[in-house]
Amino acid sequence: MYIGIDLGGTNIAAGLVDETGKIVYSKSTPTLSARGYKDVIADINKLVKELIKESNVNREDVKAIGIGIPGLADKDGNVIFCVNLGWENIPLRKMMEDELNIPVFIDNDATVAGLAEYEFGAMKGSKNGILLTLGTGIGGGIVLNGEVYSGAHGVGSEIGHMIIGENFYNCNCGKNGCFETFASSTAIIKYAQKLIKEGNTDTKILEKVNGDIEKINAKVIFDSAKEGDKVAKMAVDRLVKYLVIGIFNIVNFMDPEVIALGGGVSNAGEYLLNLVKEEFEKNKYYKTLPAAKIVLAEYKNDAGIIGAAMLGKHGVA
């Protein structure tokens, strides 16, 4: 048995996971990060103890704990930084192992979600795969030769911050042209708002939000595009164009077997997937050679817990 913990800005979700990826028992508690890291870590430890006690599992049967964090950690289990939690240089592994006496392994939340897809989901059966989480930003979960890849310094999966062009707004990281400013939910919303502000007001998007552009979300845009709305299609086409540019960059330097699309934007489902595949096939460089299979991620809410548990499994293997 392994314990997987999905540490988010709002909630801490934990689950007892078996070798097959099944969540046997789970619990959650509010993060309340404003209290400071010591109180949050104390709650994580408490959650683990309750999980073991309430599931009636022997403590000795829990081989490892894996944690997915909304930030970066080094190889020693120190959190380098978590912007959403206000954490920097926090010895998370040590603080947990000292209290629980169970091996702890930590990585980025998108990375562990990619591990869930690799073990049991859309990347199962492949040796090399990448999960792109298309949400507020873009996260990356990289699995190479069956192992999670995070780079020499723990920042190797920051796919969302590769530069792919010049954009009309800067990324939160301070740079201009980051992948996530073109192909995330934030990106498509900002572009649709830009088009409307420039005078493209004859659009179903405005109808769906009662004229309030601040209420525009990715679902509204995709739904409108499916209905043939011109403005929405312009926004979707732009996202697809740059998403495929990013995918080409990944293919060119990594040549993975599978690229899985997850995150909120992927809820557009087959509509998005078909557009991406069409653009990819139309523009790929080596047209006679096989290339990465592009698929939709299979896991949604449980990816964090299952992937974190498998991080623990790989850590003690």
C-alpha positions as CSV (number, residue, x, y, z in Angstrom):
1,M,0.0,0.0,0.0
2,Y,1.0,3.6,-0.7
3,I,-0.3,6.9,0.4
4,G,-0.8,9.7,-2.2
5,I,-1.2,13.3,-1.2
6,D,-2.5,16.0,-3.5
7,L,-1.5,19.3,-1.8
8,G,-3.4,22.2,-3.3
9,G,-4.0,25.8,-2.5
10,T,-7.5,25.1,-1.3
11,N,-7.5,21.5,-0.1
12,I,-5.2,18.7,0.9
13,A,-6.5,15.4,-0.4
14,A,-5.0,12.1,0.7
15,G,-5.7,8.5,-0.3
16,L,-4.5,5.0,0.5
17,V,-3.7,3.4,-2.9
18,D,-3.0,-0.2,-3.7
19,E,-0.6,-1.6,-6.3
20,T,-3.3,-1.5,-9.0
21,G,-3.9,2.2,-8.6
22,K,-7.2,1.8,-6.7
23,I,-7.9,4.4,-4.0
24,V,-8.9,2.2,-1.1
25,Y,-9.7,5.0,1.3
26,S,-9.5,8.8,1.1
27,K,-9.8,11.9,3.2
28,S,-9.3,15.7,2.7
29,T,-9.0,18.8,4.8
30,P,-8.8,22.5,3.9
31,T,-5.3,23.8,3.3
32,L,-5.7,27.2,5.0
33,S,-2.2,28.1,3.8
34,A,-2.2,31.6,5.4
35,R,-1.5,29.9,8.7
36,G,2.0,29.1,7.6
37,Y,3.8,26.0,6.5
38,K,4.2,24.4,10.0
39,D,0.5,24.2,10.6
40,V,-0.2,22.9,7.1
41,I,2.5,20.2,7.4
42,A,1.0,19.3,10.8
43,D,-2.3,18.8,9.1
44,I,-0.8,16.6,6.4
45,N,0.8,14.4,9.1
46,K,-2.5,14.3,11.0
47,L,-4.3,13.3,7.8
48,V,-1.9,10.5,7.1
49,K,-2.3,9.1,10.7
50,E,-6.1,9.3,10.4
51,L,-6.0,7.6,7.0
52,I,-4.1,4.7,8.4
53,K,-6.2,4.4,11.5
54,E,-9.6,4.7,9.8
55,S,-8.8,2.3,7.0
56,N,-7.7,-0.4,9.4
57,V,-4.4,-0.9,7.6
58,N,-1.2,-1.9,9.4
59,R,1.2,1.0,9.5
60,E,4.0,-1.4,8.4
61,D,2.1,-2.1,5.2
62,V,2.4,1.5,4.1
63,K,5.6,1.4,2.1
64,A,5.9,5.1,1.1
65,I,4.1,8.4,0.9
66,G,4.1,10.5,-2.3
67,I,3.2,14.2,-2.4
68,G,2.3,16.3,-5.4
69,I,2.9,20.0,-4.7
70,P,1.8,23.1,-6.7
71,G,5.5,24.1,-7.1
72,L,9.0,22.7,-7.2
73,A,11.0,20.4,-4.9
74,D,14.6,19.3,-5.0
75,K,15.9,15.8,-4.9
76,D,16.2,16.0,-1.1
77,G,12.5,16.6,-0.6
78,N,12.9,20.3,0.1
79,V,10.2,22.6,-1.4
80,I,12.1,25.2,-3.4
81,F,9.0,27.3,-3.7
82,C,5.2,27.1,-3.9
83,V,3.9,30.4,-5.0
84,N,0.2,29.7,-4.2
85,L,1.1,28.5,-0.7
86,G,3.7,31.2,0.0
87,W,6.4,28.5,0.7
88,E,10.1,28.8,0.0
89,N,12.9,26.4,1.0
90,I,10.7,24.3,3.3
91,P,12.2,20.9,4.4
92,L,8.9,19.1,3.8
93,R,10.3,15.5,3.5
94,K,12.3,15.8,6.7
95,M,9.4,17.3,8.7
96,M,7.1,14.5,7.6
97,E,9.6,11.6,8.0
98,D,10.6,12.7,11.4
99,E,7.0,12.6,12.5
100,L,5.7,9.6,10.6
101,N,8.8,7.4,10.1
102,I,7.6,6.5,6.6
103,P,9.6,7.3,3.4
104,V,8.4,10.5,1.7
105,F,8.8,11.5,-2.0
106,I,7.8,14.9,-3.4
107,D,7.4,16.3,-6.9
108,N,5.3,18.8,-8.9
109,D,1.6,18.1,-9.1
110,A,1.6,17.9,-12.9
111,T,4.5,15.5,-12.8
112,V,2.7,13.1,-10.5
113,A,-0.5,13.4,-12.6
114,G,1.6,12.4,-15.5
115,L,2.8,9.3,-13.5
116,A,-0.8,8.3,-12.9
117,E,-1.5,8.5,-16.7
118,Y,1.7,6.5,-17.3
119,E,0.9,3.7,-14.8
120,F,-2.8,3.3,-15.4
121,G,-4.2,5.9,-17.9
122,A,-3.6,7.4,-21.3
123,M,0.1,6.6,-21.4
124,K,-0.1,3.1,-20.1
125,G,2.0,0.6,-22.1
126,S,4.5,3.3,-23.3
127,K,8.0,3.8,-22.1
128,N,8.0,7.6,-22.7
129,G,5.1,10.0,-22.4
130,I,4.2,13.5,-21.5
131,L,1.1,14.9,-19.9
132,L,0.3,18.5,-20.6
133,T,-2.1,20.0,-18.0
134,L,-3.9,22.8,-19.8
135,G,-5.4,24.8,-17.0
136,T,-4.9,28.3,-15.6
137,G,-1.3,27.7,-16.8
138,I,0.4,24.7,-18.4
139,G,2.0,22.0,-16.4
140,G,4.1,19.1,-17.6
141,G,4.4,15.6,-16.4
142,I,7.4,13.8,-18.1
143,V,8.0,10.1,-17.9
144,L,11.2,8.8,-19.6
145,N,12.0,5.1,-19.7
146,G,9.5,4.4,-17.0
147,E,10.8,7.0,-14.6
148,V,9.6,10.5,-13.7
149,Y,11.9,13.2,-15.1
150,S,12.2,16.4,-13.2
151,G,15.7,17.5,-14.2
152,A,18.9,17.9,-12.3
153,H,17.5,20.8,-10.2
154,G,13.8,19.8,-10.0
155,V,12.7,22.3,-12.7
156,G,12.8,20.0,-15.7
157,S,9.1,19.8,-16.2
158,E,8.3,23.5,-16.5
159,I,7.0,23.1,-20.1
160,G,4.6,26.0,-19.7
161,H,7.4,28.4,-19.6
162,M,9.2,27.5,-22.8
163,I,9.1,30.6,-25.2
164,I,7.2,30.0,-28.4
165,G,6.4,33.5,-29.7
166,E,5.8,37.1,-28.9
167,N,2.4,37.7,-27.1
168,F,0.2,40.6,-26.3
169,Y,0.6,40.1,-22.6
170,N,3.3,38.9,-20.3
171,C,3.4,35.7,-18.3
172,N,3.1,35.8,-14.5
173,C,6.7,34.7,-14.4
174,G,7.6,38.1,-16.0
175,K,8.6,36.9,-19.4
176,N,6.8,37.4,-22.7
177,G,6.0,34.5,-25.0
178,C,5.6,31.6,-22.6
179,F,3.7,28.5,-23.9
180,E,1.0,28.9,-21.2
181,T,0.2,32.5,-22.4
182,F,-0.9,31.0,-25.7
183,A,-2.5,27.6,-24.9
184,S,-4.0,27.7,-21.4
185,S,-7.5,28.6,-20.3
186,T,-6.2,32.0,-19.2
187,A,-4.8,32.5,-22.7
188,I,-7.9,31.7,-24.6
189,I,-10.0,33.9,-22.2
190,K,-7.7,36.8,-22.6
191,Y,-7.7,36.5,-26.4
192,A,-11.4,36.3,-26.6
193,Q,-11.7,39.4,-24.4
194,K,-9.2,41.2,-26.6
195,L,-11.2,40.4,-29.7
196,I,-14.4,41.7,-28.1
197,K,-12.7,44.9,-26.9
198,E,-11.5,45.5,-30.4
199,G,-15.1,45.6,-31.6
200,N,-16.0,42.0,-32.4
201,T,-19.2,42.2,-30.3
202,D,-21.5,40.1,-32.6
203,T,-20.7,36.8,-30.7
204,K,-22.5,34.1,-28.8
205,I,-19.8,34.5,-26.1
206,L,-21.3,37.8,-24.9
207,E,-24.8,36.3,-25.0
208,K,-23.8,33.4,-22.8
209,V,-22.2,35.7,-20.2
210,N,-25.0,38.4,-20.3
211,G,-22.5,41.0,-21.8
212,D,-20.0,40.7,-18.9
213,I,-16.7,39.8,-20.4
214,E,-15.2,39.2,-17.0
215,K,-17.4,36.1,-16.8
216,I,-16.0,34.5,-19.9
217,N,-14.4,31.1,-19.3
218,A,-12.9,28.5,-21.6
219,K,-16.1,26.4,-21.6
220,V,-18.2,29.3,-22.9
221,I,-15.6,29.9,-25.7
222,F,-15.5,26.2,-26.8
223,D,-19.3,25.8,-26.6
224,S,-19.7,28.9,-28.8
225,A,-17.1,27.7,-31.2
226,K,-18.9,24.3,-31.6
227,E,-22.0,26.4,-32.5
228,G,-20.1,28.1,-35.3
229,D,-19.4,31.4,-33.6
230,K,-16.8,33.4,-35.5
231,V,-15.1,35.1,-32.6
232,A,-15.0,31.9,-30.5
233,K,-13.5,30.0,-33.5
234,M,-10.8,32.6,-33.9
235,A,-9.9,32.1,-30.2
236,V,-9.9,28.3,-30.4
237,D,-8.0,28.3,-33.6
238,R,-5.3,30.5,-32.1
239,L,-5.0,28.2,-29.0
240,V,-4.8,25.1,-31.2
241,K,-2.1,26.7,-33.5
242,Y,0.2,27.5,-30.5
243,L,-0.6,24.3,-28.7
244,V,0.6,22.4,-31.7
245,I,3.7,24.6,-31.9
246,G,4.5,23.7,-28.3
247,I,3.8,20.0,-29.1
248,F,6.2,20.2,-32.1
249,N,8.9,21.6,-29.8
250,I,8.4,18.7,-27.4
251,V,8.4,16.1,-30.2
252,N,11.6,17.6,-31.7
253,F,13.7,17.4,-28.6
254,M,12.1,14.4,-26.8
255,D,10.3,12.3,-29.4
256,P,7.8,10.7,-26.8
257,E,5.5,7.9,-27.7
258,V,2.4,9.6,-26.3
259,I,1.4,13.2,-25.4
260,A,-1.7,13.3,-23.2
261,L,-3.8,16.5,-22.9
262,G,-5.3,17.1,-19.5
263,G,-6.4,20.0,-17.4
264,G,-9.6,22.1,-17.7
265,V,-9.1,22.9,-21.4
266,S,-9.1,19.2,-22.2
267,N,-12.8,19.1,-21.1
268,A,-13.5,20.3,-24.6
269,G,-12.9,16.6,-25.4
270,E,-12.9,15.2,-28.9
271,Y,-13.6,18.6,-30.4
272,L,-10.3,19.9,-29.2
273,L,-8.4,16.7,-29.8
274,N,-9.5,16.4,-33.4
275,L,-8.5,20.0,-34.1
276,V,-5.1,19.4,-32.5
277,K,-4.5,16.2,-34.5
278,E,-5.5,17.8,-37.7
279,E,-3.1,20.7,-37.2
280,F,-0.4,18.4,-36.1
281,E,-0.7,16.1,-39.1
282,K,-0.8,19.1,-41.5
283,N,2.4,20.6,-40.2
284,K,4.6,17.8,-38.9
285,Y,8.1,17.7,-40.2
286,Y,8.7,14.1,-40.9
287,K,5.5,13.1,-42.6
288,T,6.6,9.6,-43.5
289,L,7.8,8.7,-40.0
290,P,5.6,7.8,-37.0
291,A,5.2,10.5,-34.4
292,A,3.8,10.9,-30.9
293,K,0.3,9.8,-30.4
294,I,-1.8,12.7,-29.1
295,V,-4.6,11.6,-26.7
296,L,-6.9,12.9,-24.0
297,A,-5.8,12.2,-20.4
298,E,-8.0,9.7,-18.7
299,Y,-7.8,10.8,-15.1
300,K,-9.4,13.9,-13.7
301,N,-9.8,14.6,-10.0
302,D,-8.0,11.4,-8.8
303,A,-4.8,11.9,-10.8
304,G,-3.1,13.8,-8.0
305,I,-3.6,11.1,-5.3
306,I,-2.9,8.1,-7.5
307,G,0.1,9.7,-9.2
308,A,1.6,10.8,-5.9
309,A,1.1,7.3,-4.5
310,M,2.9,5.9,-7.5
311,L,5.7,8.4,-6.9
312,G,6.1,6.8,-3.6
313,K,6.1,3.4,-5.2
314,H,8.8,4.3,-7.7
315,G,10.8,6.0,-4.9
316,V,11.1,2.8,-2.8
317,A,11.3,0.4,-5.7
